[in-house]
Amino acid sequence: MFFDRVKKSGNREAYRYPDENENWQSITWAETGERVTNLAAGLISLGIQPEERVAIASGTRIEWILAVLAIVAAGAATTTVYPTTMTHDVAYILADSDSRVVFAEDDEQVAKLREKHSELPSVIKVVVFDGTPDGDWVISLDQLEADGAAYLADHPTAVEDRVEGTTPQHLATLIYTSGTTGRPKGVRLLHDSWTYEGASITAMGFLSEDDLQFLWLPMAHSFGKVLLSTQLDVGFPTAVDGRVPKIVENLAIVNPTFMGAAPRIFEKAHGRIIGMTEAEGGVKLKIFKWAEGVGLEHSRALRAGNSPSPILKAKYAVADKLVFSKVRDRFGNRLRFFVSGAAALSTELAEWFHGAGILILEGYGLTESSAGTFVNHPDNYRLGSVGLAFPTSEVRIAEDGEVLIKGPGVMEGYHNMEAESASSKTADGWLHTGDEGRLDEDGFLYITGRKKELFKTSGGKYVAPPHIEGSFKAISPITSQIIVHGNDRNFCSALITLDPDAVDEWAKANGMQGKSYADVVASPEIHALIQGHIDELNSRVNKWETIKKFAILDHDLSIERGEITPSMKVKRDVVETNNKALLDSFYA
């Protein structure tokens, strides 16, 4: 797939990326092909054999993409490691995968490997992007590339032979699930799965060579890998920069036509826009609130298949000029749509953006299904759903409501885990997703909850926390996380954390500038603000789902505390265990 794209697109732009001076550089497909070939030959010169694992421990950057393409070009398989992964988990992943070489982003990542060196006898070499080579175990990316070029002088067909020898059923990737419970599991994904993902999205017809992608997603996550394989199949260029704080700034510079993102990015953008407007207050706030109402009315008319009335069109034109055009400008001036995945997107949030003229297409899948299995289309979407199944993928709803899927994207199994692999599928090959859902009459899938997260109150009522939590985040732009609790309790309660950036903005506007995060979130004013948001939430949900008591934690959830995974999924059990005394006090 990659070398076909190099041959076809040659001098067209493949990637652009910021250099050390924040200037954007560009590289063509032909130039990418040359670098990848040399790096692949470098791996072969180190003795890497077909399907042996080579790990990448780095944030998203151009070198990550060069490395992963080189690994598969050498016939090897990629092991992905988040740069935020704790040292003991890094050692576990590398040992479990039997990785032979590790691409490491910097000295911080190398330090983790040195600390566990004795536990990693299979790792023969570390290739560092920005760190310090030692001339022995650790070498630079440039050194690997130079070694590869020298190897090709004596073995000119080495890489070509590896590519020709790779079959659709060879292992391409070991992606370790972020593990909301227990140790990470290595998901075995074959070349056939990734080529299927790219070809399927091409077949849907809503991307072309003329598009421009902005890619910041963690490439250690399957969502990022889908976007990479899609690029290879379609041929559009990609601007790469994994620094999350730079996303909005980069969008205005790069002007992409589309971008994939997790819901947290949209929540933060929405929260910042709302927070800044509320801080200004006065006439601007009144106009903004009026525009929000007009946008929602306009959105619902369009989605119902109705033509907005002349009066509504006129009002929307004014709202667009005064408010929505400025919102869209934050994301560049060529954006066609966003794609949301990795977690559930609040319907209310999707409606808000749609009202502002920004389309978010929600998709769905698991690491175990190569991420992409469902997606909404730009010309055929339903907010609140995760869209239609990919071509040739199948879906059915089990008797207990679980979503089951089957198709070429489904994993081979879990690495070194035969029992777990067997239990992950039905006897006739349907993958258990663990999610509950429903299909409408046109085949759109709606995820209604997570089987393991569904709980029952002591009154016998079932509660699906993700639905309530998503609704609350749309109401409360200052909120970062909310964990709804109530299993076997007589009412629901919640633990809430606030977004540090939003807290800073709120503090500046409310006479608390300079105070610590913990002091601000403990203030009566913040408690009253959140209570108002809770009251609004309670007016929208069933009586047994209402939040009777809540607490605002003195810190946001973090990877370092083990409260969230590197892919930003909340470890619900960990948070509840860490705050058991507080939760128990709600019911004392």
N, C-alpha and C positions, 0 to 999 in steps of 0.2 A: 504493500500500500504506500509506504513512504517513498520508496525509490521510483515507483510509477508516478507519484506526484512530482518528484524532482525532475523526471524526464519530461513530463507534460508541461510543467509551469516554469521550469528553468529560471529565467531572469525576472519573473514576477516576485514581488515582495512576499516573504514567508513570515518573518517576525520583525518586530521592532521592540526595543527595550531601552531603558535609561542607563546611561553610563555613570561613572563615579561623579561626574559633574552635573548630573540630572539632565543631560542632553540626550534626546532620543536618537538612537542609532537604528539602522535598518539592515537586514540580511536577506538575501534572495534564497529561493529554494535551491539553486545550484550551489551557492556558498554553504548553505546548511548541509546539503548532501556531502560536500567535500569534508567538512568538519566531522560529521557523523561517521563517515567512512574511516577517517583516520582514528577517531576515538574507539570505534569498534575493533579496528585492527590492533589498537593498543591493548584492549582487553584480551583479544586472542593471543597476543604476544605474552600476556601474563599467565596463559594456560587455561583460560576460561573455556569450558566445554558447553555444548548445547544443553539448554535447560538448567544449567547451574545458576544459582541465584547471585545477583549483584544488587546491593541495596543503595538507596538514595536517602540521605538524611539532610533535608534542606527545605527552605521555604521556596515558594514559586518564583522562578527567575529563568532567564534564557538558558543558563547552564543546566538546570534541571531537565529541560526539554531535550537539549543536546545529549545529555547522559542517558535518558530513557530510550531515545531513538538508537543510540549507539549500543545499548545493552541488547535490544531485540535484534539489531542488525548483526550482532555477534552470535545470535542464536540463543542467547541466555535469557533468563527471566528476571523481572524487576521485583525487588522487595521494597515496599514504600515505608518510610519512617517519618513521622511528623517531627519538625525541629523542636517542638515543645515537649516531646515524649521524654518522660523521666528516665534517668540512667538505667535503672534496673529493668524497665520495660524495653529499652533499646537493646540491652544485652539479651533479654528473653527472645525478642523478635529475630535478632541476628542469629542466635543459636538455634532456635526452632526452625528457621528457614534454611539453615546451613549456608548462609551467605558467604561468598568467597572474597568479594571486593566491596568496599563501601565508598560511595561518593559522599563527601561531607562538606557542608556549606562553609564552615569556618572553624576557628580554633575551639570555640565552645562545643561544637559537635565532636571534634577530635578528642577533646578532654573526656567526654563520656566514654569514648571507645578505649582510650588509654586506661581509664579507671577500671574497666572490665576486660582488659586485654587478656588476662589469664583465662577468662571464661569464653574467649572467642578464638579458639585454635584454628578454625577454618578460615578466618579472615587473613588473607595473605598480603593485602595492600589496601591503603586508604588513599583516595584521590580527593584532594581538597580544592574547593573553588576559590575561596578568599583567604584561607589560613596559611600556616607556615609549614612548608615541607621540611622533613628532617633528613632527606637523602636516603632513607632506608624504608621504613614502614609507611611513611606518609610522603606522597609525591603530589605535584601540582597537576591541574588539568592540562596545562600547556605541555608538561613533561609527558603525560600519557598520549597526547595528540602527536607530539614529536616522535615518540617511540613507535606509535602506530604507523606514521608515515615511513619510518625506516623499515618497519616490518613489511610494509606493502612493496617496498623496493625489491625485496627478495621473494615475496609471496603475493604477487599482484592480484590474484583471484581469491584471496583468503576470505574477504567479507562477502563477495559475490557467492562463493561456495556455501557459506553459512546461511545466507538468505535463501538460496535455492534448496537447501536441505531442511528448511523449517516448514512444517506442515500445519494445517489449521488446528490440529489436535495437540500441538506442542504447547507447553506451559508458557504463558506470556508474562503473567503478573501474579504476585502474592501480595494481596492487600490485607493488612491486619485490621479487623474491625476494631473500632475505638473502644469497645468493651464497656457498656454502661453497667454491666455486672461481670465480675471475674476477669480472667486473663484474656488478652486479645486472641482472636482466632484468625488464622491465615486462610483467606478465601482464594482458592485456586481458580484463576480465570485464564482461558485458553486464547490463542490468537483468533480463533473463530469467533469468540465472543466480541472482541473489540472491532474486528472488521465488520461484523454484523451491526454493531451500534452505529458505526460511521455510515454504512450503506443504507441503513433504515432511515436515518435522519435526512440523508440525501434524497431518498425516495419520497419523503414527505413534501419536498419541493419549496420550503420556505427560506432556504439559505442558498447563496450563490458565491462565485468567486469575487463578486463586487462588494460583498459584505466585509466589515472589519470588526473583529472580536476584540474586546478588552478582557484579558484573562488575569485574574488575581486569585482565583480559588486555589486552595491547597491541592497540589498535584498528588499528594499522598492519599487523597480522597478520590473515590471512584467517579464523582461528578466531574472533577477536573480531567480525568482520563477520557471520559466520554467526549468532552469538548475537543480534546487533542485528536482522537480518532476521527471525529467529525471533520475537523479542519483538514486532515490528510485526505479524506474522501472528497470533500467539496472544493478545497483549494483556496479559501479566503485567507488573507493575512491576519495575524494575531499580534496585538500589543500586549506585552507581558510585564507585570510588576505585581508581586505578591504582597506588597506592604499595604495592609488594610487602612491605616490612617491617610494614605495617599489616594484612595479610590476616587473620591469626589473630585479632587484636584486633577487627577489623571483623566477622568472622563471629559472634563472641559478642554483638556489639551489634546487628547487622542481623537475625540469625536467618533466613537465607535457606532456601529449600527445595531449591535446587540451585546449583551453581557449575561453570563450566568452568575447567580449569587444565591446565598443562603438567606432565609427570611430575616435574620438578625440585621443584615445590611439595610433592608427596607425599613425595618423598625427604627433603626438609628437615624436614618435619613428623615423619616416621618417625624420622629421625636424632635430632631433639631429644627426642622422647619416650623413645627407647631410652637416649640419653646421660644424661638426667636420672635415669632409673631406675637405671642402672648406677652413677651417682655416689652415690646413696643407699645402694645395696648392702644387705646384711643380709637380713632377713626380707622386706622389700618387694620386693627383687629376685627372691627365690625364688618369691614369690607371682606376680609378673609373668611369670616364665619358665613357671611352671605354667599360668597363664592363656593364654599364647601357644599352648601345646600343645593345650589344650582348645579354644581358638577355631579352630585349624586343623582339628582333628578334626571339630568341629561344622560348619564351612564345607564341608568335603569331603563330609560326609554329605548336607547340603542340596543341594549341586550335583550329586550323583549321583542325586538324586531319592528319597533314602531319608529316612525319618523317624528322627531321632536317638533312640537308645534312652533309656529313662527315666533310666538312670544318667548318660548323657551330658547329657541335658537338665538334670538337677540340678546337675552339675558346671558346666555353662555358665552357669546362673543365678547361681551363686556367683562365677564368674569375671567375669561381666558386672557384678555389684554392686561387686566389689572393684576391678576394673581397667577394663573396657571402657566402662562408663558415664562414667567420668572422661575417657577418651580422646575419646568422642563430644562431651562437654560443651565441648571446646575449639573445636568447629566449630558451636556453636549448638545449640538443642534442637528444631529443626524440619527438619533436613537430611534429604532423601529420597535424594539421590545426588549424586555428583560426575560430571562428564564430563571424561575425559582425552583430550588430543589434542596435535598439533604434534610429538610424538616418541614413540618406543616406551616403553610402560610395562612394567616388570618384572612378570612373572607372580607371582613370589614376593611382591612388594610388594602387588599387588592382592589376593592371598590373605590377607596379614597384615591389611589393612584390612577385608576381608570377614569374617574371623574376629572382628574387633572390632565388627562390626555396621555397618560403613560400606561402602556399595556404590560402587565406581568403575566407571563405564561407559566403556570405551575405544572411541574412534572412530578413523576414518582418512580421509584425503583429502590433497590437495595444494593449494597456492595455485592451480595450474593447473586444479583441479576445484572451485573456490570452497570449498575446505576440506572440506565435509561430503560424504562419499560412502558411508561405512559407519558404523554405530554399534550398540552393544549396547543392548537395551531393558531397562527395569527389571524386566519380567516374563519376559524371554527373553534371557539373557546367558550367555556362556561366557568365563570369565577366561582370558586368554592370547590370545583372538581380538580382532579389531577390529569384530566384529559382522556385521550383515546389511546388504546394499546398500539405499540409499535407494530409495523407490518410483520406478520407471521408469529408474533407473540400471542399467547392465549391467556385468558383469565377466567376464573370462575369463583363464585362465592360459596364457601363450604356451609354445611348445615349450621355450624356455630357462628357464622358470620365472617370467618377469616377469609382474607383474600389469598387465593392460590394462583400462581403464575407458572407458565411453561413456555420455553422458547430457546433460541440459540444463545441468548445472553446469560442463561442460567449457569451458575458455577459448576465445575467438575466436582467440587466438594471442599471440605476443610482439610488443611495440611496436617498430616500426622494425627488426624482425629476421625477414625473410621466410624465410631459409634455416633458421633455428632453429625457426620456426613449422612449417614443412613437415616437418622431421625429428622433431618432437615427437609426431606421430601416424602411424598406419599409413595405407595407401592408402584403406582403408575407414573411417577416422575414429576408430579406437581410440587413446586417449591412452596413451603410454608413461609409466609411473610411475617406472621405474628401481628399483622394489622387487620383490623376489622373494616369492612367497607360495604358499599352497595353500588350497583350499576344501574344507570337510568335506561330508558327505552332506546336511547341512541348510542349506548355503549360508553358513555362518560363514567369514569370511576370516581367515587367520592369516598375518601378515607374518613371513617367515623370514630376511630379510636385505636388504641394499641391494646391488644389482648392482655398483656402483662400489666398495663397501667390502669385498666378499668378496675374500679373498686366498688364495694357495696357498703353502704352505711348500715348502722345497727338497726335501722328501720326497714332494711331490705331494699332500698332504692339503689340502682346502679348509677355511677357517676363516671364520666369520661373526662379526666383532667385536661388533656390537650385542647379540647374544644373550649373549655372555660378559660384556660390560660391564654389561648390565642385571642379570644374576644377581649380579655382584659388588657392585653398589650396594645390593641387598637384603640382602646379608650384612654389608656394611661401612657402618654408618650415619654414620660420620665422613667418608666419602669424598664429594667433590664431583664429580670426573670421573676416568674411567679410559680410557686410549687403548691398546687392544691392538694390538701391532705384530708383524710376522712374515712379510711378503711376501717370498718367495724366501729366507727364512732357515731355519735348521735347527731352530728352536724359537720359541715365542711369548714375548714379553716385554711389559712394560707401563709406561706413564708414568701416575702417579697424582697427583691433587691433592686436598687435604683442604678441607672446608668451614670457613671462618674462624670462624663462630659455634660450630660443634661443637668446633673446636680450642680456643677460649676456654673452653668448658665443661670439656673434658678437662683442660686445663692447671690450672684451679682445683681440680679433684678429685685432681690428681696432683702437687701441690707445685711447679708451674711458673707460677703466676699472676704476671703482669707481664712474662713473657718474650715476645719477638717471635714472630710466626707462623713466621718462617724458623727460629728457634732451636728452637721446639717440634717442628716437623715433621722436623727433622734429628736429634732425640734418639733414642737407642737404644730407649727405651721405646715411642715411636710406631712405629718400624720393626718392633719385635717384635709390636705390636698388628696392624699391617697384614699382617705375615707370617702371623699366625694366620688372618686373613681370606682371604689368598691360598691357604693350605693347605686351608681349607674349600671354597673355589671349586674347587680342583684335584680334590677328591674327588667333584665333581659333574659334571665335563665329561670329554669324550673325552681320551685320553692325548695326542694331538697338539694339543689345545687348551689344555693346562695351561700356566700362566705359570711359566717357569723363573727369570726374573730380572725385577726391577722397581726403579723409583726413584720417590721422592716428590719432586715439584718444590717449589721454595722459594716458590712463589706459586700462587694459584688462577688458572685461565684467565680472561681478560678480553676485553671488546670492544675496549678501548683498545689492547691489544697485537695485535689482529687475530686472536686465537685462537678466539673464538667469535663467532657472528653475533648481531645484536640479538634474535633469537628464541631464543637460547640453544642453538643447534646448534654442535657442535664443528667447527672447520675442521681436520680431521684432518691434511691435508697441511701446513698452516702449523705445527701443533704438532710434527709429526715433523721438518720442516725446521729449526725453531728448536732442536731438541734432537738433531740428527743425530749430533753427536760422542758424546753420552751413549748413544744407541741403538747406535751402532757399537761402543762399548766393551763392550756386553753380549756381542758375538759375536767379540771380538778373540781 
